[in-house]
Amino acid sequence: MIPLPPFRLVTSPSDARITAVVDAGATVAPGDVVATLEAPRGEVRLVAPVHGRVGGTLAGVRQTVTSGDGVVWIER
């Protein structure tokens, strides 16, 4: 079995369009904004739940996501 690094997935809380997302490799701390979404009820900021390094993004700017879709994953 191949060991996978521990990571946290940051997901979209609602249907929205991504307006900004951090670059892969960025170091983040809990509470840092990792993505900004434009939802029907206004702007939504996704924050890092843990310390770590952004391993990658699963959605890009101007892409539409639905509730529960992964946006960014953070390596711990």
Phi, psi and omega in degrees: 000138180273124179288135177257141178292146177296136180213163175238132178264129176260122186247161178282133180279346181203174174292130185196175175243134182283129178252338178202147177210144181289160179279149174299140180096348179292140176271132182231158176237161179305131180096346177292139179285124179253342177199153176236134182240150175252107181254167180303331182260014178124188182284139178236130178254127175266131183246154178290131178274346185217166170286146176164195180239135179293115182280332180171170177246147180254355179210148183251174179300140182074001177276144178267136177236157176250168181305126178094350178292140176288140180245313183220145171239141185243125175279135180257000000 
